[in-house]
Amino acid sequence: MSMGITDLRPGVKILLDGVPYEVIKGEHLKVAMGKGVEKTVLKNLLTGSTIPRTFRDFDVVEPADVVYQSCDFLYEAAGDFNFMNTTTYEQFTLPAEAVGDNKYFMADGDKVVVMFFNDNPINISLEPSITLTVKETPPGEKGNSVQGGKKPATLNTGLVVQVPLFIKVGDKLRVDTRTKEYLSRVSE
């Protein structure tokens, strides 16, 4: 089953030269006396690199057969991340290059969604925001709360984010997984 260039919206997975890509950005441009072109930015799901690519109206694009499966993140050892499929109980590893900065949003025992291509794990998919715990942060200074000051906080996964002065050790925070920014404090 093939796709036309009008189907190339952000989030769509396609296959180019046998490699799965995700459309990050797409812009349809009208060309004089033609049907138009689709200018895209594609993310290689195997390496994480991005490339610009322009598709013409006569180009045929194949969808990538990417499957998502729920897995448990077990632990990290020697740069490899170990997971277990919650359906089949099979264990597998992903190298640090495949996980990338997503490592800052996983703690041992967390549930994650892993992308599989041709029955091989290639990457993980995260929710837009996730709850993490403050492991270390300096105390806030009295009198500065009106200014809306910020201070660094180290979270339980090693991620360092800028937080408001009232945040203290042990607080649970919502963090945006795309921008790595503090969103809010989670009340228990």
C-alpha positions as CSV (number, residue, x, y, z in Angstrom):
1,M,0.0,0.0,0.0
2,S,1.5,3.3,-1.0
3,M,0.9,6.8,0.1
4,G,0.7,10.1,-1.8
5,I,2.6,13.2,-0.8
6,T,-0.5,14.7,0.8
7,D,-0.3,12.0,3.5
8,L,3.1,13.2,4.7
9,R,2.0,14.9,7.9
10,P,4.1,15.1,11.1
11,G,4.2,11.8,13.0
12,V,3.7,9.6,9.9
13,K,6.3,6.8,9.5
14,I,7.6,6.1,6.0
15,L,10.1,3.8,4.3
16,L,12.9,5.3,2.2
17,D,15.6,2.9,0.8
18,G,14.6,0.3,3.3
19,V,15.1,2.6,6.3
20,P,12.2,3.8,8.5
21,Y,11.7,7.6,8.9
22,E,9.3,9.7,10.8
23,V,8.0,12.9,9.3
24,I,8.9,15.7,11.7
25,K,7.8,18.7,9.6
26,G,5.9,18.9,6.3
27,E,5.0,21.9,4.2
28,H,2.9,21.7,1.0
29,L,4.1,24.2,-1.7
30,K,2.2,25.0,-4.9
31,V,4.4,25.1,-8.0
32,A,3.4,27.1,-11.1
33,M,1.6,24.8,-13.6
34,G,2.1,21.8,-11.3
35,K,0.3,20.1,-8.5
36,G,2.9,21.0,-5.9
37,V,5.6,19.6,-3.8
38,E,5.9,18.5,-0.2
39,K,9.0,19.8,1.7
40,T,9.6,17.7,4.7
41,V,12.1,17.1,7.5
42,L,12.5,13.4,8.2
43,K,14.0,11.7,11.3
44,N,15.8,8.4,10.8
45,L,14.3,6.0,13.3
46,L,17.4,3.9,13.4
47,T,20.1,6.6,13.9
48,G,18.0,9.6,15.2
49,S,19.5,11.9,12.5
50,T,17.3,14.3,10.5
51,I,17.4,15.1,6.8
52,P,15.4,17.5,4.6
53,R,13.6,15.8,1.7
54,T,11.3,17.2,-1.0
55,F,8.7,15.0,-2.6
56,R,7.0,15.8,-6.0
57,D,3.3,15.0,-6.7
58,F,4.2,11.9,-8.7
59,D,6.4,10.4,-6.0
60,V,5.1,7.3,-4.3
61,V,6.0,6.7,-0.7
62,E,5.7,3.4,1.2
63,P,4.5,3.4,4.8
64,A,7.0,1.9,7.3
65,D,5.7,-1.1,9.2
66,V,6.6,0.2,12.7
67,V,5.0,-1.7,15.6
68,Y,4.6,-0.4,19.1
69,Q,4.8,-2.8,22.1
70,S,4.5,-2.1,25.9
71,C,7.7,-3.0,27.7
72,D,9.3,-2.7,31.1
73,F,12.6,-0.8,31.4
74,L,14.7,-3.1,33.6
75,Y,18.1,-1.4,34.0
76,E,21.1,0.3,32.2
77,A,24.4,-1.6,32.1
78,A,27.6,-0.6,30.2
79,G,25.7,1.8,28.0
80,D,23.0,-0.6,27.0
81,F,19.4,-0.3,28.1
82,N,17.7,-3.6,29.0
83,F,14.0,-4.1,28.5
84,M,11.4,-6.8,28.8
85,N,8.4,-7.2,26.6
86,T,5.3,-7.4,28.9
87,T,3.4,-9.7,26.6
88,T,6.1,-12.3,25.6
89,Y,8.5,-11.8,28.6
90,E,11.4,-11.7,26.1
91,Q,14.3,-9.5,27.2
92,F,16.3,-7.3,24.8
93,T,18.7,-4.4,24.8
94,L,18.9,-1.1,23.0
95,P,22.2,0.7,22.6
96,A,22.6,4.2,24.1
97,E,22.6,5.7,20.6
98,A,19.1,4.4,20.0
99,V,17.7,5.6,23.3
100,G,19.5,9.0,23.2
101,D,18.2,11.7,25.6
102,N,15.1,9.6,26.3
103,K,17.3,8.0,29.1
104,Y,16.5,11.0,31.2
105,F,12.8,10.0,31.3
106,M,13.2,6.4,32.3
107,A,13.8,4.9,35.8
108,D,14.3,1.3,36.6
109,G,10.9,-0.6,36.4
110,D,9.1,2.1,34.3
111,K,6.7,1.1,31.6
112,V,7.7,2.4,28.2
113,V,6.5,1.9,24.6
114,V,9.2,0.4,22.3
115,M,9.2,0.8,18.5
116,F,9.9,-2.4,16.5
117,F,10.8,-2.5,12.8
118,N,11.2,-5.9,11.1
119,D,10.8,-7.5,14.6
120,N,13.8,-5.6,15.9
121,P,13.6,-3.0,18.6
122,I,14.8,0.4,17.3
123,N,13.7,3.2,19.6
124,I,11.4,4.1,22.4
125,S,8.3,6.3,22.3
126,L,7.6,8.7,25.2
127,E,4.5,10.4,26.5
128,P,4.6,14.2,26.0
129,S,5.1,14.7,29.7
130,I,6.2,12.5,32.6
131,T,6.4,12.7,36.4
132,L,9.9,12.6,38.0
133,T,11.1,13.2,41.6
134,V,13.5,15.9,42.7
135,K,16.7,14.3,44.0
136,E,18.8,17.4,44.7
137,T,18.2,21.1,44.6
138,P,19.5,24.1,46.6
139,P,17.1,25.7,49.1
140,G,15.1,28.7,47.7
141,E,16.0,32.1,49.1
142,K,13.3,33.9,51.1
143,G,11.9,37.0,49.5
144,N,12.7,36.0,45.9
145,S,9.4,34.3,45.2
146,V,7.8,37.5,43.8
147,Q,10.5,37.7,41.2
148,G,9.7,34.3,39.8
149,G,13.4,33.2,40.1
150,K,14.6,29.8,39.0
151,K,17.1,27.3,40.4
152,P,18.5,24.0,39.1
153,A,17.1,20.7,40.3
154,T,18.5,17.3,39.6
155,L,15.8,14.7,39.1
156,N,15.9,10.9,39.9
157,T,17.0,10.1,36.4
158,G,19.9,12.5,36.3
159,L,18.1,15.2,34.3
160,V,18.8,18.8,35.5
161,V,15.9,21.3,34.9
162,Q,15.3,24.9,36.0
163,V,12.5,25.0,38.6
164,P,10.8,27.8,40.7
165,L,12.4,28.6,44.0
166,F,9.6,26.9,46.1
167,I,10.5,23.4,44.8
168,K,12.3,21.2,47.3
169,V,13.9,17.7,47.5
170,G,11.3,14.9,47.2
171,D,8.8,17.0,45.2
172,K,7.2,15.2,42.2
173,L,7.4,17.3,39.0
174,R,5.8,17.1,35.5
175,V,8.5,17.5,32.9
176,D,8.0,18.0,29.1
177,T,9.8,15.1,27.3
178,R,10.3,17.1,24.1
179,T,11.8,20.3,25.6
180,K,13.1,18.9,28.9
181,E,11.5,21.8,30.8
182,Y,9.6,21.9,34.1
183,L,5.8,22.1,33.6
184,S,4.3,21.9,37.2
185,R,4.6,20.4,40.6
186,V,2.4,17.3,41.1
187,S,0.3,17.2,44.3
188,E,0.1,13.8,45.9
